[in-house]
């Protein structure tokens, strides 16, 4: 079973969390040994947002800010590769951002499309997809499931460098257009990621 995991920089590197990275790499190795084919895309998190904010203040263009954000995602990805060791190059594909104009969620969605993955797991720092930002609105309602069309309406279509949405608009469009089954989970609890992949209780949001 092919699975793409988009792991938020907000989880592994805001600030850098070596203990979490070690445990996440151990989970990836375990899943790979159980027969899953895994591809992991790592986000930029706080590091990316801080550098992007500074670059904007210094007059950088959106494209250049994106390039800076991509560099941050790749640094975070390198931390995960460091924990995985030889497993990363032999068995588990790990990458950061690819090109300006999109977040790592979009990279993960495109990767899921190209490799015809059975599942895209988006691991973030909230419990799933809400009707508004739960960090700002305590009354925000979480969805247990959504159609990809409903997801599009929730996330909108506006993108900017450093965007910190639970699913970015480009990723939502790719998911919708290609009918990619996706699950958004609170990745701070590694069991949620494992359960989502194995079809068990994960307390996130299923998008079909």
BAMAR-85946 format. One line per field, with one value per atom (N, C-alpha, C): residue in three letters; atom name; x, y, z. Coordinates in Angstrom, 1 decimal, always signed. Layout:
N
code = c(ALA/...) $
site = c(CA/...) $
u = c(X/...) $
v = c(Y/...) $
w = c(Z/...) $
***
This chain:
208
code = c(UNK/UNK/UNK/UNK/UNK/UNK/UNK/UNK/UNK/UNK/UNK/UNK/UNK/UNK/UNK/UNK/UNK/UNK/UNK/UNK/UNK/UNK/UNK/UNK/UNK/UNK/UNK/UNK/UNK/UNK/UNK/UNK/UNK/UNK/UNK/UNK/UNK/UNK/UNK/UNK/UNK/UNK/UNK/UNK/UNK/UNK/UNK/UNK/UNK/UNK/UNK/UNK/UNK/UNK/UNK/UNK/UNK/UNK/UNK/UNK/UNK/UNK/UNK/UNK/UNK/UNK/UNK/UNK/UNK/UNK/UNK/UNK/UNK/UNK/UNK/UNK/UNK/UNK/UNK/UNK/UNK/UNK/UNK/UNK/UNK/UNK/UNK/UNK/UNK/UNK/UNK/UNK/UNK/UNK/UNK/UNK/UNK/UNK/UNK/UNK/UNK/UNK/UNK/UNK/UNK/UNK/UNK/UNK/UNK/UNK/UNK/UNK/UNK/UNK/UNK/UNK/UNK/UNK/UNK/UNK/UNK/UNK/UNK/UNK/UNK/UNK/UNK/UNK/UNK/UNK/UNK/UNK/UNK/UNK/UNK/UNK/UNK/UNK/UNK/UNK/UNK/UNK/UNK/UNK/UNK/UNK/UNK/UNK/UNK/UNK/UNK/UNK/UNK/UNK/UNK/UNK/UNK/UNK/UNK/UNK/UNK/UNK/UNK/UNK/UNK/UNK/UNK/UNK/UNK/UNK/UNK/UNK/UNK/UNK/UNK/UNK/UNK/UNK/UNK/UNK/UNK/UNK/UNK/UNK/UNK/UNK/UNK/UNK/UNK/UNK/UNK/UNK/UNK/UNK/UNK/UNK/UNK/UNK/UNK/UNK/UNK/UNK/UNK/UNK/UNK/UNK/UNK/UNK/UNK/UNK/UNK/UNK/UNK/UNK/UNK/UNK/UNK/UNK/UNK/UNK/UNK/UNK/UNK/UNK/UNK/UNK/UNK/UNK/UNK/UNK/UNK/UNK/UNK/UNK/UNK/UNK/UNK/UNK/UNK/UNK/UNK/UNK/UNK/UNK/UNK/UNK/UNK/UNK/UNK/UNK/UNK/UNK/UNK/UNK/UNK/UNK/UNK/UNK/UNK/UNK/UNK/UNK/UNK/UNK/UNK/UNK/UNK/UNK/UNK/UNK/UNK/UNK/UNK/UNK/UNK/UNK/UNK/UNK/UNK/UNK/UNK/UNK/UNK/UNK/UNK/UNK/UNK/UNK/UNK/UNK/UNK/UNK/UNK/UNK/UNK/UNK/UNK/UNK/UNK/UNK/UNK/UNK/UNK/UNK/UNK/UNK/UNK/UNK/UNK/UNK/UNK/UNK/UNK/UNK/UNK/UNK/UNK/UNK/UNK/UNK/UNK/UNK/UNK/UNK/UNK/UNK/UNK/UNK/UNK/UNK/UNK/UNK/UNK/UNK/UNK/UNK/UNK/UNK/UNK/UNK/UNK/UNK/UNK/UNK/UNK/UNK/UNK/UNK/UNK/UNK/UNK/UNK/UNK/UNK/UNK/UNK/UNK/UNK/UNK/UNK/UNK/UNK/UNK/UNK/UNK/UNK/UNK/UNK/UNK/UNK/UNK/UNK/UNK/UNK/UNK/UNK/UNK/UNK/UNK/UNK/UNK/UNK/UNK/UNK/UNK/UNK/UNK/UNK/UNK/UNK/UNK/UNK/UNK/UNK/UNK/UNK/UNK/UNK/UNK/UNK/UNK/UNK/UNK/UNK/UNK/UNK/UNK/UNK/UNK/UNK/UNK/UNK/UNK/UNK/UNK/UNK/UNK/UNK/UNK/UNK/UNK/UNK/UNK/UNK/UNK/UNK/UNK/UNK/UNK/UNK/UNK/UNK/UNK/UNK/UNK/UNK/UNK/UNK/UNK/UNK/UNK/UNK/UNK/UNK/UNK/UNK/UNK/UNK/UNK/UNK/UNK/UNK/UNK/UNK/UNK/UNK/UNK/UNK/UNK/UNK/UNK/UNK/UNK/UNK/UNK/UNK/UNK/UNK/UNK/UNK/UNK/UNK/UNK/UNK/UNK/UNK/UNK/UNK/UNK/UNK/UNK/UNK/UNK/UNK/UNK/UNK/UNK/UNK/UNK/UNK/UNK/UNK/UNK/UNK/UNK/UNK/UNK/UNK/UNK/UNK/UNK/UNK/UNK/UNK/UNK/UNK/UNK/UNK/UNK/UNK/UNK/UNK/UNK/UNK/UNK/UNK/UNK/UNK/UNK/UNK/UNK/UNK/UNK/UNK/UNK/UNK/UNK/UNK/UNK/UNK/UNK/UNK/UNK/UNK/UNK/UNK/UNK/UNK/UNK/UNK/UNK/UNK/UNK/UNK/UNK/UNK/UNK/UNK/UNK/UNK/UNK/UNK/UNK/UNK/UNK/UNK/UNK/UNK/UNK/UNK/UNK/UNK/UNK/UNK/UNK/UNK/UNK/UNK/UNK/UNK/UNK/UNK/UNK/UNK/UNK/UNK/UNK/UNK/UNK/UNK/UNK/UNK/UNK/UNK/UNK/UNK/UNK/UNK/UNK/UNK/UNK/UNK/UNK/UNK/UNK/UNK/UNK/UNK/UNK/UNK/UNK/UNK/UNK/UNK/UNK/UNK/UNK/UNK/UNK/UNK/UNK/UNK/UNK/UNK/UNK/UNK/UNK/UNK/UNK/UNK/UNK/UNK/UNK/UNK) $
site = c(N/CA/C/N/CA/C/N/CA/C/N/CA/C/N/CA/C/N/CA/C/N/CA/C/N/CA/C/N/CA/C/N/CA/C/N/CA/C/N/CA/C/N/CA/C/N/CA/C/N/CA/C/N/CA/C/N/CA/C/N/CA/C/N/CA/C/N/CA/C/N/CA/C/N/CA/C/N/CA/C/N/CA/C/N/CA/C/N/CA/C/N/CA/C/N/CA/C/N/CA/C/N/CA/C/N/CA/C/N/CA/C/N/CA/C/N/CA/C/N/CA/C/N/CA/C/N/CA/C/N/CA/C/N/CA/C/N/CA/C/N/CA/C/N/CA/C/N/CA/C/N/CA/C/N/CA/C/N/CA/C/N/CA/C/N/CA/C/N/CA/C/N/CA/C/N/CA/C/N/CA/C/N/CA/C/N/CA/C/N/CA/C/N/CA/C/N/CA/C/N/CA/C/N/CA/C/N/CA/C/N/CA/C/N/CA/C/N/CA/C/N/CA/C/N/CA/C/N/CA/C/N/CA/C/N/CA/C/N/CA/C/N/CA/C/N/CA/C/N/CA/C/N/CA/C/N/CA/C/N/CA/C/N/CA/C/N/CA/C/N/CA/C/N/CA/C/N/CA/C/N/CA/C/N/CA/C/N/CA/C/N/CA/C/N/CA/C/N/CA/C/N/CA/C/N/CA/C/N/CA/C/N/CA/C/N/CA/C/N/CA/C/N/CA/C/N/CA/C/N/CA/C/N/CA/C/N/CA/C/N/CA/C/N/CA/C/N/CA/C/N/CA/C/N/CA/C/N/CA/C/N/CA/C/N/CA/C/N/CA/C/N/CA/C/N/CA/C/N/CA/C/N/CA/C/N/CA/C/N/CA/C/N/CA/C/N/CA/C/N/CA/C/N/CA/C/N/CA/C/N/CA/C/N/CA/C/N/CA/C/N/CA/C/N/CA/C/N/CA/C/N/CA/C/N/CA/C/N/CA/C/N/CA/C/N/CA/C/N/CA/C/N/CA/C/N/CA/C/N/CA/C/N/CA/C/N/CA/C/N/CA/C/N/CA/C/N/CA/C/N/CA/C/N/CA/C/N/CA/C/N/CA/C/N/CA/C/N/CA/C/N/CA/C/N/CA/C/N/CA/C/N/CA/C/N/CA/C/N/CA/C/N/CA/C/N/CA/C/N/CA/C/N/CA/C/N/CA/C/N/CA/C/N/CA/C/N/CA/C/N/CA/C/N/CA/C/N/CA/C/N/CA/C/N/CA/C/N/CA/C/N/CA/C/N/CA/C/N/CA/C/N/CA/C/N/CA/C/N/CA/C/N/CA/C/N/CA/C/N/CA/C/N/CA/C/N/CA/C/N/CA/C/N/CA/C/N/CA/C/N/CA/C/N/CA/C/N/CA/C/N/CA/C/N/CA/C/N/CA/C/N/CA/C/N/CA/C/N/CA/C/N/CA/C/N/CA/C/N/CA/C/N/CA/C/N/CA/C/N/CA/C/N/CA/C/N/CA/C/N/CA/C/N/CA/C/N/CA/C/N/CA/C/N/CA/C/N/CA/C/N/CA/C/N/CA/C/N/CA/C/N/CA/C/N/CA/C/N/CA/C/N/CA/C/N/CA/C) $
u = c(+0.9/+0.0/+0.9/+0.7/+1.4/+0.7/+1.5/+1.0/+1.9/+1.3/+2.1/+1.7/+2.7/+2.5/+3.0/+2.2/+2.6/+2.7/+4.0/+4.2/+4.5/+3.7/+3.8/+5.1/+5.8/+6.9/+6.5/+5.2/+4.7/+4.9/+5.0/+5.1/+6.6/+7.4/+8.7/+9.8/+9.4/+10.5/+10.0/+9.0/+8.5/+8.4/+9.4/+10.8/+11.2/+12.5/+13.0/+12.8/+12.3/+11.9/+12.6/+13.8/+14.6/+13.9/+13.3/+12.6/+11.5/+10.7/+9.5/+10.1/+11.1/+11.7/+12.1/+12.8/+13.2/+12.1/+11.0/+9.8/+9.1/+9.0/+8.4/+9.2/+10.5/+11.3/+11.2/+11.0/+10.8/+9.5/+8.5/+7.2/+7.2/+7.9/+8.1/+8.8/+9.8/+10.6/+9.7/+8.9/+8.0/+7.0/+6.4/+5.4/+6.0/+7.2/+7.9/+8.2/+8.6/+8.8/+7.5/+6.4/+5.1/+4.6/+5.4/+5.0/+4.4/+4.3/+3.8/+5.0/+4.6/+5.5/+5.3/+6.2/+6.0/+6.8/+6.1/+6.7/+6.3/+7.3/+7.1/+7.5/+6.6/+6.9/+6.9/+8.0/+8.2/+8.0/+7.2/+6.9/+8.0/+7.8/+8.8/+8.6/+7.3/+7.0/+7.4/+7.7/+8.1/+9.4/+10.3/+11.6/+11.3/+10.4/+10.1/+9.3/+8.4/+7.6/+8.5/+9.4/+10.2/+11.1/+11.7/+12.6/+11.8/+10.6/+9.8/+9.4/+9.0/+8.6/+9.8/+11.0/+12.1/+12.4/+12.3/+12.6/+11.6/+10.3/+9.3/+9.7/+10.1/+10.5/+11.7/+12.5/+13.7/+13.4/+12.2/+11.8/+11.8/+11.9/+11.9/+10.5/+10.6/+9.3/+8.7/+7.5/+6.8/+7.5/+8.0/+8.7/+10.0/+10.7/+11.9/+11.6/+10.5/+10.1/+9.8/+9.1/+8.8/+10.1/+11.1/+12.4/+13.0/+12.9/+13.4/+12.6/+11.3/+10.5/+10.9/+11.1/+11.5/+12.8/+13.8/+15.0/+14.8/+13.9/+13.6/+12.9/+12.0/+11.4/+12.5/+13.5/+14.5/+15.4/+15.7/+16.5/+15.7/+14.4/+13.6/+13.6/+13.5/+13.5/+14.9/+16.0/+17.3/+17.4/+16.7/+16.7/+16.0/+14.9/+14.2/+15.1/+15.8/+16.7/+17.8/+18.3/+19.3/+18.9/+17.6/+17.1/+16.8/+16.4/+16.1/+17.4/+18.5/+19.7/+19.6/+20.1/+20.1/+18.7/+17.8/+16.4/+15.8/+16.2/+15.7/+16.0/+17.2/+17.6/+17.2/+17.1/+16.8/+15.3/+14.5/+13.2/+12.1/+12.5/+11.5/+11.9/+11.0/+11.4/+11.0/+11.9/+11.7/+12.1/+11.2/+11.5/+10.9/+11.3/+10.7/+9.9/+10.0/+9.3/+10.0/+9.3/+9.8/+9.9/+8.8/+8.8/+8.0/+8.2/+7.5/+6.0/+5.2/+3.7/+2.9/+3.5/+2.7/+3.3/+2.6/+3.1/+3.5/+4.0/+4.4/+3.1/+2.0/+0.8/+0.5/+0.7/+0.5/+1.5/+2.7/+3.7/+3.3/+2.8/+2.4/+1.2/+0.2/-0.9/-0.5/+0.4/+0.9/+1.6/+2.4/+3.1/+2.2/+1.1/+0.1/-0.6/-0.8/-1.4/-0.5/+0.8/+1.7/+2.0/+2.1/+2.5/+1.2/+0.0/-1.2/-1.3/-1.0/-1.1/-2.5/-2.7/-4.0/-4.5/-3.5/-3.9/-2.9/-3.4/-2.6/-3.0/-2.0/-2.2/-1.5/-2.3/-1.8/-1.8/-0.6/-0.4/+0.0/-0.9/-0.8/-0.9/-1.0/-1.0/-2.4/-3.5/-4.8/-5.5/-6.7/-7.3/-7.9/-8.0/-8.6/-9.0/-10.0/-10.5/-11.7/-11.6/-12.7/-13.3/-14.5/-15.2/-14.5/-13.6/-12.8/-11.6/-10.7/-9.4/-9.7/-9.4/-9.7/-8.8/-7.6/-6.7/-7.2/-8.1/-8.6/-10.1/-10.8/-12.2/-12.5/-12.6/-12.9/-14.1/-15.0/-16.3/-16.2/-15.1/-14.9/-15.4/-16.0/-16.6/-15.7/-15.3/-14.5/-15.4/-14.9/-15.6/-15.0/-15.8/-15.3/-15.1/-15.8/-15.7/-16.1/-15.6/-15.9/-15.8/-16.5/-16.2/-15.1/-14.4/-13.3/-13.9/-15.1/-15.7/-16.0/-16.4/-16.7/-15.4/-14.3/-13.0/-12.6/-12.8/-12.4/-13.2/-14.4/-15.2/-14.7/-14.2/-13.7/-12.3/-11.4/-10.1/-9.9/-10.9/-10.8/-9.7/-9.3/-8.4/-7.2/-7.0/-6.0/-4.7/-3.6/-2.3/-1.3/-0.5/+0.6/+1.8/+3.0/+4.2/+4.0/+4.3/+4.2/+2.8/+1.9/+0.5/+0.5/-0.3/-0.3/-1.7/-2.3/-3.6/-3.5/-4.6/-4.6/-4.4/-5.0/-4.8/-4.7/-3.7/-3.6/-4.5/-4.9/-5.9/-5.4/-4.1/-3.6/-3.7/-3.4/-3.5/-5.0/-5.8/-7.3/-7.8/-7.3/-7.7/-7.2/-5.9/-5.4/-6.1/-6.4/-7.2/-8.6/-9.2/-10.5/-10.5/-9.6/-9.6/-9.2/-8.4/-7.9/-8.5/-9.5/-10.2/-9.2/-8.4/-7.4/-7.9/-8.1/-8.5/-7.5/-7.9/-7.0/-7.6/-6.7/-7.1/-6.2/-6.8/-6.1/-6.2/-5.0/-5.0/-4.1/-4.3/-3.4/-2.1/-1.1/+0.2/+1.0/+0.7/+1.4/+1.3/+0.2/+0.1/+0.3/+1.5/+1.9/+0.9/+0.2/-0.8/-1.8/-2.2/-3.2/-2.7/-1.4/-0.9/-0.9/-0.5/-0.5/-1.9/-2.8/-4.2/-4.8/-4.6/-5.1/-4.7/-3.4/-2.9/-3.5/-3.7/-4.2/-5.7/-6.4/-7.8/-8.5/-7.8/-8.3/-8.7/-9.2/-9.7/-8.5/-8.7/-7.7/-8.1/-9.4/-10.1/-9.8/-9.5/-9.2/-10.4/-10.1/-11.1/-10.8/-11.7/-11.6/-12.1/-11.4/-11.8/-11.8/-13.0/-13.2/-14.0) $
v = c(-1.2/+0.0/+1.2/+2.1/+3.4/+4.4/+5.1/+6.2/+7.4/+8.6/+9.8/+10.5/+10.9/+11.6/+13.0/+14.0/+15.4/+15.8/+15.9/+16.2/+17.7/+18.3/+19.8/+20.2/+21.2/+21.8/+22.3/+22.6/+23.0/+22.0/+20.7/+19.6/+19.2/+19.1/+18.6/+19.7/+20.9/+22.0/+23.3/+23.4/+24.8/+24.8/+24.7/+24.6/+23.2/+23.1/+21.7/+20.8/+19.6/+18.6/+17.3/+17.1/+15.9/+14.6/+14.7/+13.5/+13.1/+14.0/+13.7/+13.1/+13.7/+13.3/+11.8/+11.5/+10.1/+9.1/+9.5/+8.6/+8.5/+9.6/+9.6/+8.7/+8.8/+8.0/+6.5/+6.2/+4.8/+4.3/+5.1/+4.7/+4.5/+5.3/+5.1/+3.8/+3.5/+2.3/+1.1/+1.2/+0.1/-0.2/+0.9/+0.8/+0.2/+0.7/+0.2/-1.3/-1.8/-3.2/-4.0/-3.4/-4.0/-4.1/-3.5/-3.6/-2.4/-1.3/+0.0/+0.7/+1.2/+2.0/+3.5/+4.1/+5.5/+6.6/+7.7/+8.9/+10.0/+10.8/+11.8/+13.2/+14.1/+15.5/+16.3/+17.1/+17.8/+19.3/+19.9/+21.3/+22.2/+23.5/+24.4/+25.0/+25.1/+25.5/+26.9/+27.1/+28.4/+28.9/+28.1/+28.5/+29.2/+28.5/+29.1/+30.4/+30.5/+31.7/+32.9/+32.6/+33.7/+34.2/+33.3/+33.8/+34.5/+34.0/+34.7/+36.1/+36.2/+37.5/+38.5/+38.0/+38.9/+39.3/+38.3/+38.6/+39.6/+39.5/+40.5/+41.9/+41.9/+43.2/+43.8/+43.0/+43.4/+43.7/+43.5/+43.8/+42.6/+41.4/+40.2/+40.0/+39.5/+39.2/+37.9/+37.7/+36.5/+35.2/+35.2/+34.0/+33.8/+34.9/+34.7/+34.2/+34.8/+34.3/+32.8/+32.4/+31.0/+30.1/+30.6/+29.9/+29.8/+30.8/+30.8/+29.7/+29.7/+28.7/+27.3/+27.1/+25.8/+25.4/+26.3/+25.9/+25.5/+26.1/+25.7/+24.3/+24.0/+22.7/+21.6/+21.9/+20.9/+20.7/+21.8/+21.6/+20.7/+20.9/+20.0/+18.6/+18.4/+17.1/+16.4/+17.2/+16.6/+16.1/+16.8/+16.3/+14.9/+14.8/+13.5/+12.4/+12.8/+11.8/+11.4/+12.4/+12.1/+11.0/+11.1/+10.1/+8.8/+8.8/+7.5/+6.8/+7.5/+6.9/+6.2/+5.1/+4.4/+4.0/+3.9/+3.6/+4.7/+5.9/+7.0/+6.8/+6.5/+6.4/+5.1/+4.1/+2.8/+2.5/+2.9/+2.5/+3.5/+4.7/+5.7/+7.0/+7.5/+8.8/+9.9/+10.9/+12.1/+13.3/+14.3/+15.5/+16.7/+17.9/+19.1/+19.8/+21.1/+21.8/+21.6/+21.9/+21.7/+23.0/+23.7/+24.9/+26.0/+27.3/+28.4/+28.3/+29.0/+29.1/+28.0/+27.2/+26.1/+25.7/+25.1/+24.6/+23.1/+22.6/+21.1/+20.2/+20.7/+19.9/+19.7/+20.7/+20.6/+19.7/+19.7/+18.8/+17.3/+17.1/+15.8/+15.3/+16.2/+15.9/+15.5/+16.3/+16.0/+14.6/+14.4/+13.1/+12.0/+12.1/+11.1/+10.8/+11.9/+11.7/+11.0/+11.4/+10.8/+9.3/+9.0/+7.6/+6.8/+7.4/+6.7/+6.0/+6.8/+6.4/+6.1/+5.2/+4.8/+5.8/+6.6/+7.5/+8.6/+9.8/+10.9/+11.3/+11.3/+11.6/+13.0/+14.0/+15.3/+15.4/+15.4/+15.5/+16.9/+17.5/+18.9/+19.1/+20.3/+20.6/+20.9/+20.5/+20.6/+19.2/+19.0/+17.7/+17.3/+18.2/+17.9/+19.2/+19.1/+20.3/+20.9/+22.2/+22.9/+23.9/+24.4/+25.4/+26.8/+27.0/+28.2/+27.8/+28.7/+28.4/+28.1/+26.9/+26.6/+27.3/+27.7/+28.5/+29.9/+30.4/+31.7/+31.7/+30.6/+30.5/+29.2/+29.4/+28.2/+27.4/+28.1/+27.5/+26.8/+26.8/+26.2/+24.7/+24.3/+22.9/+22.1/+20.9/+20.0/+19.1/+18.7/+17.8/+16.4/+15.4/+14.0/+13.6/+14.1/+13.7/+14.9/+14.9/+16.0/+15.4/+16.0/+15.7/+16.6/+16.3/+17.2/+18.5/+18.5/+19.8/+20.7/+20.1/+20.8/+21.4/+20.6/+21.1/+22.3/+22.3/+23.5/+24.7/+24.6/+25.8/+26.3/+25.4/+25.8/+26.5/+26.0/+26.5/+27.7/+27.9/+29.0/+28.8/+29.9/+29.7/+30.7/+31.3/+32.3/+31.7/+31.9/+31.4/+32.6/+32.5/+33.5/+32.8/+33.2/+32.6/+32.6/+31.4/+31.2/+30.9/+30.6/+30.2/+29.1/+29.2/+28.2/+27.6/+27.2/+26.6/+25.1/+24.5/+23.1/+22.3/+22.7/+22.2/+23.4/+23.5/+24.7/+24.6/+25.7/+25.7/+24.9/+24.9/+24.1/+22.6/+22.2/+20.8/+20.4/+21.2/+20.9/+20.7/+21.5/+21.4/+20.1/+19.7/+18.5/+17.3/+17.3/+16.2/+16.1/+17.2/+17.2/+16.7/+17.2/+16.9/+15.4/+14.9/+13.5/+12.5/+12.9/+12.0/+11.2/+11.9/+11.3/+11.2/+10.0/+9.8/+10.4/+11.3/+12.0/+12.0/+12.0/+12.1/+13.2/+14.1/+15.2/+14.8/+14.7/+14.2/+15.1/+15.1/+15.7/+14.9/+15.3/+14.5/+14.6/+15.4/+15.5/+14.2/+13.4/+12.1/+11.1/+10.4/+9.6/+8.4/+8.0/+6.9/+7.3/+8.6/+9.1/+8.8/+9.1/+8.8/+7.3/+6.5/+5.1/+4.5/+5.0/+4.5/+4.9/+6.1/+6.6/+5.7/+5.4/+4.5/+3.1/+2.6/+1.3/+1.1/+2.3/+2.2/+2.1/+2.5/+2.5/+3.9/+4.0/+5.2/+6.2/+7.4/+8.4/+9.8/+10.0/+11.2/+12.4/+12.2/+13.3/+13.5/+14.1/+14.3/+13.6/+12.8/+12.0/+12.8/+12.9/+13.6/+12.6/+12.5/+11.6/+12.3) $
w = c(+0.0/+0.0/+0.0/-1.0/-1.1/-0.2/+0.6/+1.4/+1.4/+1.2/+1.3/+2.6/+3.3/+4.6/+4.5/+4.7/+4.8/+6.2/+6.7/+8.2/+8.4/+9.2/+9.3/+10.1/+9.6/+10.3/+11.6/+11.8/+13.1/+14.2/+13.7/+14.7/+14.9/+13.9/+14.1/+14.3/+14.0/+14.0/+14.4/+15.4/+15.8/+17.3/+18.1/+17.7/+17.3/+16.9/+16.6/+17.7/+17.4/+18.4/+18.1/+18.5/+18.2/+18.7/+19.8/+20.4/+19.5/+19.1/+18.2/+16.9/+16.3/+15.1/+15.2/+16.3/+16.5/+16.6/+17.3/+17.4/+16.1/+15.3/+14.0/+13.0/+13.1/+12.2/+12.6/+13.9/+14.3/+13.8/+13.8/+13.3/+11.8/+11.1/+9.6/+9.3/+10.1/+9.9/+10.2/+11.2/+11.6/+10.5/+10.0/+8.9/+7.6/+7.3/+6.2/+6.3/+7.5/+7.7/+7.7/+7.9/+7.8/+6.3/+5.4/+4.0/+3.3/+4.1/+3.5/+2.7/+1.6/+0.8/+1.1/+1.7/+2.3/+1.6/+1.4/+0.9/+1.9/+2.4/+3.4/+2.9/+3.0/+2.6/+3.9/+4.2/+5.5/+5.3/+6.2/+6.1/+6.7/+6.6/+7.1/+8.5/+8.9/+10.2/+10.6/+11.8/+12.4/+11.7/+11.4/+10.8/+9.4/+8.6/+7.3/+7.5/+8.4/+8.6/+9.1/+10.0/+10.5/+9.4/+8.6/+7.5/+6.4/+6.1/+5.1/+5.6/+6.8/+7.4/+7.3/+7.6/+7.6/+6.1/+5.2/+3.8/+3.2/+3.6/+3.2/+3.7/+4.9/+5.5/+4.7/+4.2/+3.5/+2.0/+1.6/+0.2/-0.8/-0.3/-1.2/-1.9/-3.1/-3.8/-3.3/-3.6/-3.2/-3.6/-4.9/-5.3/-4.5/-4.2/-3.5/-2.0/-1.5/-0.1/-0.1/-1.2/-1.4/-1.4/-2.1/-2.2/-0.8/+0.0/+1.4/+2.2/+2.0/+2.7/+2.3/+1.0/+0.5/+1.2/+1.3/+1.9/+3.4/+4.1/+5.4/+5.5/+4.5/+4.5/+4.3/+3.4/+3.1/+4.3/+5.1/+6.3/+7.3/+7.4/+8.3/+7.8/+6.5/+5.9/+6.2/+6.1/+6.4/+7.8/+8.8/+10.1/+10.2/+9.5/+9.5/+8.8/+7.7/+7.1/+8.0/+8.8/+9.8/+10.8/+11.2/+12.2/+11.5/+10.3/+9.6/+9.2/+8.9/+8.5/+7.1/+7.0/+5.7/+5.2/+6.1/+5.7/+4.7/+4.9/+4.1/+2.7/+2.4/+1.0/+0.3/+1.1/+0.6/+0.5/+1.5/+1.6/+1.7/+2.3/+2.6/+1.9/+1.0/+0.3/+1.2/+1.3/+2.1/+1.3/+1.3/+0.6/+1.4/+1.0/+1.5/+0.3/+0.3/-0.8/-2.1/-3.2/-4.6/-5.4/-5.4/-6.3/-5.6/-6.0/-5.5/-5.8/-5.0/-5.3/-4.7/-3.8/-3.1/-1.9/-1.0/+0.3/+0.1/+1.2/+1.1/+1.1/+1.5/+1.4/-0.1/-0.9/-2.4/-3.0/-2.5/-3.0/-2.7/-1.5/-1.0/-1.9/-2.2/-3.0/-4.4/-5.0/-6.3/-6.3/-5.3/-5.2/-5.1/-4.3/-4.2/-5.5/-6.3/-7.6/-8.5/-8.6/-9.5/-9.2/-8.0/-7.6/-7.4/-7.6/-7.4/-6.0/-5.0/-3.6/-3.2/-2.3/-1.8/-0.8/-0.2/+0.9/+1.1/+1.3/+1.7/+3.2/+4.0/+5.4/+5.7/+6.1/+6.4/+7.9/+8.5/+9.9/+10.3/+11.1/+11.5/+13.0/+13.4/+14.9/+15.4/+14.6/+15.1/+14.8/+15.3/+15.3/+14.0/+13.0/+11.8/+11.0/+10.2/+9.4/+10.2/+10.4/+11.2/+10.2/+10.7/+9.9/+10.0/+11.0/+11.2/+12.0/+12.2/+12.8/+14.3/+14.8/+16.2/+17.2/+16.6/+17.5/+17.8/+17.0/+17.2/+17.6/+17.3/+17.6/+18.4/+19.7/+20.6/+20.2/+19.5/+19.1/+17.7/+17.1/+15.8/+15.8/+14.7/+14.7/+13.8/+14.3/+13.5/+12.7/+11.5/+10.7/+10.8/+11.0/+11.0/+9.5/+8.6/+7.2/+6.3/+5.1/+4.2/+2.8/+1.8/+0.4/+0.0/-1.0/-1.5/-1.9/-2.4/-2.8/-1.6/-0.5/+0.7/+1.2/+1.1/+1.6/+0.8/-0.5/-1.4/-0.9/-0.5/-0.1/+1.2/+2.1/+3.4/+3.3/+2.5/+2.5/+1.6/+0.6/-0.3/-1.4/-2.0/-3.1/-3.0/-1.9/-1.8/-1.2/-1.9/-1.4/-1.2/-0.2/-0.1/+0.6/+0.4/+1.1/+2.6/+3.2/+4.6/+5.1/+4.2/+4.5/+5.5/+6.6/+7.7/+7.8/+6.7/+6.7/+6.9/+7.5/+7.7/+6.5/+5.4/+4.0/+3.1/+2.3/+1.5/+0.2/-0.4/-1.5/-2.7/-3.0/-4.1/-3.9/-2.7/-2.3/-2.3/-1.8/-1.9/-3.3/-4.2/-5.6/-6.2/-5.9/-6.4/-5.8/-4.6/-3.9/-4.6/-4.8/-5.4/-6.8/-7.6/-9.1/-9.3/-8.4/-8.6/-7.7/-6.9/-6.0/-5.1/-4.5/-3.6/-2.2/-1.7/-0.3/+0.6/+1.5/+2.4/+3.8/+4.8/+6.2/+6.9/+7.5/+8.3/+9.7/+10.4/+11.8/+12.6/+13.9/+14.8/+14.9/+14.2/+14.1/+15.4/+16.3/+17.6/+18.3/+18.1/+18.6/+17.5/+17.6/+16.5/+16.2/+17.2/+17.1/+16.1/+16.0/+15.0/+13.6/+13.4/+12.0/+11.7/+12.6/+12.4/+12.2/+13.0/+12.9/+11.6/+11.2/+9.9/+8.8/+8.8/+7.7/+7.8/+9.0/+9.1/+9.2/+9.0/+9.0/+10.3/+11.4/+12.7/+13.2/+14.4/+15.0/+15.1/+14.4/+14.4/+14.8/+15.0/+15.5/+14.6/+13.3/+12.4/+11.5/+10.3/+9.3/+8.0/+7.6/+6.3/+5.2/+4.1/+2.9/+1.7/+1.1/+0.0/-1.1) $
***
